[in-house]
Amino acid sequence: MLLDRTNGHHPTAPKEGPGKRHRGDFYLLLGSDDLVLFRIAPLLDRFSWLKPRAMRLRLIEQEPEPYVETVETDEQGLLKCIRRHYHSRSSATQQAWLTADGSLARAWARCETTAEAKRNIKTRLTKDPIVPAVAHARLFQSIADAMRVDQLLLLLQRLWHRPGATLDGVYEFSPGIWVHEEARVSPEARLIAPLWIGAGAKVGPTEVIVGPGGVADNPETQIETKPIDWEYIRFASRSRFTRGDVAPLSRPGKRLFDIAFASAALAATAIVYPIVIAAILNEDGWPPFFSHMRQTIGGREFPCYKFRTMLKNAESMKAELAKANVCDGPQFHIDDDPRVLRVGRILRKYHLDELPQFWNVLLGHMSVVGPRPSPEKENQFCPTWREARLSVRPGVTGLWQVQRTRRPENDFQEWIRYDLEYVQNQNWRLDLWIIFQTIRKILT
């Protein structure tokens, strides 16, 4: 099920659990194979006035054009012809339910079939007034033939501007070009938006792909899906598109917030410093702090401060341990790293090693929330990603830190995806949500 906007609307099908109930949320109850596209705002206005327990929708589709054109190419991708497929104007209808009652959505989701779900909801609503409503929609109950798939893709690209807010593993590679994190796209490839590139697809440096259109998933790619994070969608769907430039009044405001937050954090954790310093000195001697050169806004370098969690010769041991690296990009991470001190494991577990970064915030090198601070060599792996993340200050915490899954060979792709999402959608609500999620992850 797809809506023309995602804010607070949870699609629910039989055998699928609805998301957590939040104030102001609605559930659209559909069959498990149904896919619909329609404007929901007028229906929500009527629902808010009448306040029924459920609204029964009659979705009507009328073909907007008497024909559809498809492009045919040969094996080399060269144009053969453009075919026009004529069809008679026809209409189709489909039934759906709209409700703000989470118990109805859960009852619908528990049913094995759509027919059973419809009987179930009618039984539950015998004592409640049912408000009928009609909406014009595009219905896609069966998208097996290629012509309908092409129609659907063009419709979605025209109306669904931020698929990454809902689809797991999808990020905006560049404006209007959405890529699955399992895809491999060369930075030198020439891509013209709007364009969607599916999981497992490979786009080489000499390829030119012009939208509207897309590159299909590689059928051999196995995609692991995870439950939709509705709370994150609520923030992403309300965000404004910024392309990395904060409005003039917002940048000073964020800087004032950073100074206030960092000062409060340093004051609240002052008692921790002598304890941590003593523990590090006792186990591995001086120095208790570690600094590494990272890049901030505009590519300027700065020393990023942390409590030292590794042996003094950790960097020289890195080459010997390279084969055990579980990351797929420029990062280095291995399980049970032998270079980590005993006190370092505790500091990392509770993220106490990053407390000195609040001094970087006060000095203007970093922000409380932003992309992860990285050295120059890591920022060269993807030009689009580099330019976006260096348009803002790096953060003590960020979207990648709270959303990452640590799946093998996907960490770098997730890093790119979430950094770009943050830069393009940064706002106060998102920053506060990331701070809250960071605190929750530390405490749990």
Phi, psi and omega in degrees: 000135178231140177246165178281354170206150189256356189296102172078011181251117186256114175287134181227128179240160175306140180072014175236128179285136177288160179289176179298144180283129174234154179300132178087004181273155176229153178242130174257117186263118184228168171290156185295337180256006185272141176224122184227154180224118181198165177276121185262344185304313179299325180291322178293324177298316179292320179299319182293327179286314187273334179051051176283165174288327178207150177241127179270122184258138170247109183265124185243131177245133171234131181300123182288333182229150180280000181208164175228137179257137176234147180260130178248135180235163177271188184296334178272002180084010180275148183295128174260308181193168173243115182262141176250121181257113180270147175210156180283149176294131182216169178229153177221154181230157179208148180255143176212169179233143176239130182211155172253004182269110181297331180292325176293319179296319179294321178296319177299315185292334182285343185286149181283324184230164178294320179300316178296321180296319179295318178297320182298313184289326177295322178296319181288341183254015183299329182260004182246142176292134179256125180265120177275153177207152180239139178218143174277134187213168168255126186250132180228077179279330178221114182247035184290323183277145189298328183298318180290324177298315178299316178302313183298315181299314181295322178296313182296320180293331180281328188251335186253094190277342182227069180297334181295341179290338183244320185278126181294132174083012182249132179224163181271107182292319173202168187309120178081000181243111184253130187232137174284143184296343177277350179280156177239109185241123179288136177299339181274350180296146179262113184239129181247120181288158359280141186207136175240132181240121190278175183296134177081354179290149178236124180242114184280172184292338183262359185280146176236120180234122184250127177272174006287145181158198182191171174248123187292160173300148170284120184299341180276352182276125177269121182255124175266122180260154176232160180303143180295131178274089185296326181297320178292321180299323179300323179282314184296322184287340179266355186284150174266153181277123188242337184053032172092346179264118176278143178303149185309321180283339183280323183295312174298324179297318179293324179296318177297319178297317180301315181297315180295317183292314181297319179297317179294320181294319180293320179294320182289334184252011183303324182293338182286329188301306181297328180291313181293317180300316180297320181294320179292316180297322180293325184271321187219012175075192182283146004264157178278342182252159179225137176231144180223139183286124178234171180251140177246195184308132181079006179084006179290141182269150178208155176278118180270120187268142174211160165290139181288126181245357183239167174300157182298327182263027184301320183293322179290338179277348187299319182297324181291334185259004187302325183294338181271001181297128182262357180270152184261359182238213183283350181289163176230119179208130175228150178287144180051051181301119182291348181279345185281133178289161178297314177292332179297324179297320179291316179300318180291321182302318183256012177059024179289337180296341183266000180303320179298346178294341176293338171292322175298324178296314180298325181282353179089004178286325188228171173242167177294318180238133179173184176297156178297133178292131185228152175284168184302319184295329178285329183284356181270355188285335180212105185304317181299315180296316182300311183296323180292310186289334178273006174272354178225165176288142174292163186240156172296323173226170182193180183296321180297319182297327183265346183251345186299152181250343183064025177291140181304136176063019178234354188297318181292320178297319177294322179301311177301312184301310186285329174297314180295319179299318182294313182299322183281340187236012187300135176196173185297318182298316181294318179300314181294324177295318179296318178299315178298315180295324178297313179298319180295320179294321180294318184284339180253000000 
